[in-house]
């Protein structure tokens, strides 16, 4: 994995900084597109439902859960 990338994001009208690896930012962007949300709206949704104290950890877990829980395409062979 690449180094950590820090970004500022506004959640519920408050700016906060979030540090994630670029691959997790890419995962969050892909999820936001699939759900028809802005990245900020997706992060706010994850933030409102998180059970961990750390937002960065909650975002990583959300990306992991999204990809883990996706249906696996059948092998056509």
C-alpha positions in Angstrom: 0.0 0.0 0.0 1.0 3.6 -0.5 1.6 6.2 2.1 -1.2 7.9 4.1 -3.1 10.7 2.4 -4.7 13.3 4.7 -7.8 15.2 3.5 -10.1 17.7 5.0 -13.8 16.9 4.8 -16.9 18.7 6.1 -19.3 16.6 8.3 -22.4 18.1 9.7 -21.0 21.6 9.0 -17.7 20.9 10.8 -14.4 20.5 9.0 -12.3 17.5 10.1 -9.1 15.9 8.7 -9.1 12.2 7.8 -5.9 10.2 7.1 -6.3 7.1 4.9 -4.2 5.2 2.4 -5.0 6.2 -1.2 -6.5 2.7 -1.9 -9.2 3.4 0.8 -10.0 6.8 -0.6 -10.4 5.1 -4.0 -12.7 2.5 -2.4 -14.8 5.3 -0.7 -15.1 7.1 -4.0 -16.3 4.0 -5.8 -18.9 3.3 -3.0 -20.1 6.9 -3.2 -20.6 6.7 -7.0 -22.5 3.4 -6.6 -24.7 4.8 -3.9 -25.3 8.1 -5.7 -23.7 10.2 -2.9 -21.0 12.7 -2.7 -17.9 11.6 -0.9 -18.7 14.0 2.0 -22.2 12.6 2.3 -20.9 9.0 2.4 -18.4 9.9 5.0 -21.0 11.6 7.1 -23.3 8.6 6.8 -20.5 6.3 8.0 -19.6 8.7 10.7 -23.2 8.8 12.0 -23.3 5.0 12.3 -19.8 4.2 13.5 -19.1 2.2 16.6 -15.4 2.9 16.7 -13.9 6.0 18.3 -11.7 6.7 15.3 -13.2 8.0 12.0 -10.4 6.7 9.9 -10.8 3.2 11.3 -14.6 3.4 10.7 -14.0 4.4 7.1 -11.5 1.5 6.5 -14.0 -0.9 8.1 -16.8 0.4 5.9 -14.7 -0.1 2.7 -13.7 -3.6 3.9 -17.4 -4.5 4.6 -18.5 -3.2 1.3 -16.1 -5.3 -0.7 -16.4 -8.3 1.6 -20.2 -8.4 1.4 -20.4 -8.0 -2.4 -21.8 -10.9 -4.3 -19.3 -13.0 -6.0 -19.9 -13.3 -9.8 -20.4 -16.9 -10.9 -17.7 -18.5 -12.8 -19.0 -18.8 -16.4 -16.9 -22.0 -17.1 
